[in-house]
Amino acid sequence: MVDFQYRNSYGIADLVEIVRILRAPGGCPWDAEQTHTSIRRNFLEETYEAVEAIDEGSPEHLKEELGDVLLQVVLHAQMESEAGSFTLDDVADGICKKLIYRHPHVFGDVAVSGTGEVLRNWEDLKRKEKGQSTNTDALSAVARSLPALWRAEKVQKKAKKAGFDWPNIHGALDKLSEEISELKEAVDQGTNVEEELGDLLFSAVNVARFLKADPETSLHAATDKFISRFSLVEQAASQGGRRMEDMNLAELDKLWEEAKRT
């Protein structure tokens, strides 16, 4: 039994202490064994679950999921504290200084005319802070660990700031059509298929950017729609006393078209 003061309500300092106890000798063997790498996936999963709670619009669910994300932050900080590298306070110190530095219109004497200028200043300060002297530096700095569609969108937006962009959506749509043709040719030839598919997806993201549509959200919606229609097809097949696996493509396609009209 560890020496711990039970309370009716806990704060951030209590969470830090609980995590320290869990990883200390006499604590939890599982927690003590974890490394940055071993719980990397946990961090991602908890973050996605928090995003799902945001989409649900449930404050209680969001509170719970933010707690799970916070636990991941504290765990990673505790690991570095044990190694003598930094503490959670150092993490807070860093983000506080970053926010103050990147908001000179609030904490300094810089005047801005609106949100657009705020964002431009933020980007300029960020590049200076990270030593990004060229536009290529800014593009390369976009995290490779981001979901691919999201990373493509961020890279394209940074390229736009450098003046490298189509004048309107028609150029993006023409490029998308060109990439479809090139993918078909690659499939026919059996070469560079994956490369051409990547170019097609990159071009599709570009179109989404011009439409001011989030490609991740759009693809999620399309996936949900597919699942919904698939369910209707399966129900229709079942009502006819058949299994989808035993039907031919023409029969399934007929049910699919009926599902689209539902």
C-alpha positions in Angstrom: 0.0 0.0 0.0 1.5 3.3 -1.1 1.4 6.5 1.0 -1.2 8.5 -0.8 -3.7 11.2 0.4 -7.2 10.4 -0.9 -9.4 13.5 -1.7 -12.8 14.3 -3.0 -11.3 16.4 -5.8 -7.9 16.3 -7.5 -5.9 18.7 -9.6 -3.0 18.7 -12.1 -0.4 18.3 -9.3 -2.2 15.2 -8.0 -2.2 13.6 -11.5 1.6 14.2 -11.7 2.1 12.6 -8.3 -0.1 9.6 -9.2 1.8 9.0 -12.4 5.1 9.3 -10.4 3.9 6.7 -7.9 2.7 4.4 -10.6 6.1 4.4 -12.3 8.1 4.3 -9.1 9.4 1.1 -7.3 6.4 -0.5 -5.6 4.0 1.0 -8.1 2.5 -0.6 -11.2 4.7 -3.0 -13.2 3.0 -2.1 -16.4 3.3 1.6 -16.0 6.9 1.3 -15.0 7.7 -0.7 -18.2 6.3 1.9 -20.6 8.5 4.0 -22.9 7.7 6.9 -25.3 7.6 4.3 -28.1 5.4 1.7 -26.4 2.6 4.2 -25.7 3.0 6.2 -28.9 -0.1 4.5 -30.3 -2.0 5.1 -27.1 -1.4 8.8 -27.5 -2.8 8.8 -31.0 -5.8 6.7 -30.0 -6.7 9.0 -27.1 -6.4 12.0 -29.3 -8.7 10.6 -31.9 -11.2 9.7 -29.2 -11.1 13.2 -27.9 -11.8 14.5 -31.4 -14.7 12.1 -31.7 -16.1 13.5 -28.4 -15.8 17.0 -29.9 -17.8 15.8 -33.0 -20.4 14.3 -30.7 -20.9 17.6 -28.9 -20.9 15.9 -25.5 -19.1 18.0 -22.8 -19.0 15.0 -20.4 -17.5 12.7 -22.9 -15.0 15.4 -24.0 -14.0 16.0 -20.3 -13.3 12.2 -20.0 -11.3 12.0 -23.2 -9.3 15.2 -22.5 -8.3 13.5 -19.2 -7.0 10.6 -21.1 -5.0 12.9 -23.4 -3.7 14.7 -20.4 -2.6 11.5 -18.9 -0.5 10.7 -22.0 1.2 14.2 -21.7 2.0 13.6 -18.0 3.3 10.1 -18.7 5.7 11.3 -21.4 6.8 14.2 -19.2 7.4 11.9 -16.3 9.6 9.6 -18.3 11.8 12.6 -19.2 11.7 13.8 -15.6 13.1 10.4 -14.5 15.8 10.7 -17.2 16.7 14.2 -15.9 15.8 15.9 -19.2 12.7 18.0 -18.4 9.6 18.1 -16.2 5.9 18.9 -16.9 6.6 22.5 -15.6 9.3 22.8 -18.3 6.7 21.8 -20.9 4.3 24.4 -19.5 7.1 27.0 -19.5 7.9 26.3 -23.1 4.3 26.6 -24.4 3.7 29.8 -22.3 6.8 31.4 -23.8 5.7 30.3 -27.3 2.2 31.8 -26.9 3.6 35.1 -25.6 6.2 35.3 -28.4 3.7 34.5 -31.1 1.1 37.0 -29.9 3.0 40.3 -30.0 -0.3 42.1 -30.7 -1.5 41.0 -27.2 1.7 40.9 -25.1 3.6 43.5 -27.1 3.0 46.7 -29.0 2.4 45.2 -32.5 -0.8 46.5 -34.1 -2.9 44.2 -36.4 -5.9 44.9 -38.6 -7.6 41.5 -38.2 -7.3 37.7 -38.1 -5.5 37.5 -41.5 -2.7 39.6 -40.3 -2.5 37.7 -37.0 -2.1 34.4 -38.9 0.6 35.9 -41.2 2.5 37.2 -38.2 2.2 33.9 -36.5 3.6 32.1 -39.5 6.5 34.5 -39.9 7.4 34.3 -36.2 7.1 30.5 -36.3 9.5 30.3 -39.3 12.0 32.6 -37.6 11.7 30.7 -34.3 12.4 27.4 -36.1 15.1 28.7 -38.3 13.2 28.1 -41.5 15.0 30.4 -44.0 13.4 29.1 -47.2 9.9 28.1 -48.3 11.1 24.5 -48.8 12.1 24.5 -45.1 8.5 25.4 -44.2 7.1 22.6 -46.4 9.6 20.0 -45.1 8.7 21.0 -41.5 5.2 19.7 -41.8 5.1 16.5 -39.7 5.3 13.3 -41.6 3.3 11.6 -38.8 0.2 13.6 -39.7 -2.6 11.7 -41.6 -1.6 11.8 -45.3 -4.5 13.9 -46.5 -4.0 16.4 -43.8 -0.2 16.6 -44.4 -0.8 17.1 -48.1 -3.3 19.9 -47.4 -0.9 21.7 -45.0 2.0 21.4 -47.6 -0.2 22.9 -50.3 -1.3 25.8 -48.1 2.3 26.6 -47.4 3.2 26.4 -51.1 0.3 28.8 -51.8 1.9 31.4 -49.4 5.0 31.2 -51.6 2.8 32.0 -54.6 2.9 28.5 -56.0 -0.7 27.7 -56.7 -3.4 27.5 -59.4 -5.2 30.9 -59.9 -8.6 29.1 -59.5 -10.2 25.7 -59.0 -10.3 25.0 -62.7 -6.6 24.5 -62.8 -6.9 22.1 -59.9 -9.7 20.2 -61.5 -7.8 19.9 -64.8 -4.8 18.5 -62.9 -7.1 16.0 -61.2 -8.4 14.8 -64.6 -4.8 14.6 -65.9 -3.8 12.4 -62.9 -6.7 10.1 -63.4 -5.6 9.6 -67.0 -2.0 8.9 -65.9 -3.2 6.4 -63.3 -5.2 4.6 -65.9 -2.1 4.5 -68.2 0.0 3.2 -65.3 -2.5 0.5 -64.5 -2.5 -0.6 -68.2 1.3 -0.7 -68.3 1.6 -2.2 -64.8 4.2 0.4 -63.7 4.4 3.3 -61.2 0.8 2.5 -60.1 1.4 3.5 -56.4 3.2 6.7 -57.5 0.4 7.8 -59.8 -2.2 6.9 -57.2 -0.4 9.2 -54.8 -0.4 12.0 -57.4 -4.1 11.5 -57.9 -4.8 11.7 -54.1 -2.6 14.8 -53.8 -4.5 16.5 -56.6 -7.9 15.5 -55.0 -6.7 17.2 -51.8 -5.9 20.3 -53.9 -9.4 20.4 -55.2 -10.8 20.1 -51.7 -8.6 23.0 -50.6 -10.0 25.2 -53.3 -13.5 24.2 -52.2 -12.6 25.0 -48.6 -13.6 21.5 -47.7 -11.7 19.4 -45.2 -10.5 16.3 -47.1 -10.4 14.2 -43.9 -14.0 15.2 -43.0 -15.1 14.6 -46.6 -13.6 11.2 -46.8 -15.0 10.2 -43.4 -18.5 11.3 -44.6 -18.1 9.3 -47.8 -17.0 6.3 -45.8 -20.0 6.6 -43.4 -22.3 6.9 -46.5 -20.8 3.8 -48.0 -21.4 1.8 -44.7 -25.0 3.1 -44.6 -25.7 2.0 -48.1 -23.9 -1.3 -47.7 -26.1 -2.0 -44.7 -29.2 -1.3 -46.9 -27.9 -3.7 -49.6 -27.3 -6.4 -47.0 -30.7 -5.9 -45.5 -32.4 -6.1 -48.9 -30.5 -9.3 -49.8 -31.5 -10.8 -46.5 -35.1 -9.9 -47.0 -34.9 -11.8 -50.3 -33.6 -14.8 -48.5 -30.1 -14.5 -49.9 -26.5 -13.8 -48.7 -24.5 -11.1 -50.4 -21.6 -13.6 -50.9 -23.9 -15.7 -53.1 -25.1 -12.9 -55.4 -23.3 -11.8 -58.6 -22.1 -8.2 -59.1 -25.1 -7.2 -61.3 -27.5 -8.2 -58.6 -25.6 -6.4 -55.9 -25.2 -3.3 -58.1 -29.0 -3.2 -58.6 -29.5 -3.3 -54.8 -26.9 -0.6 -54.5 -28.7 1.7 -56.9 -31.9 1.1 -54.9 -30.0 2.0 -51.7 -28.8 5.3 -53.3 -32.4 6.3 -53.9 -33.4 5.6 -50.3 
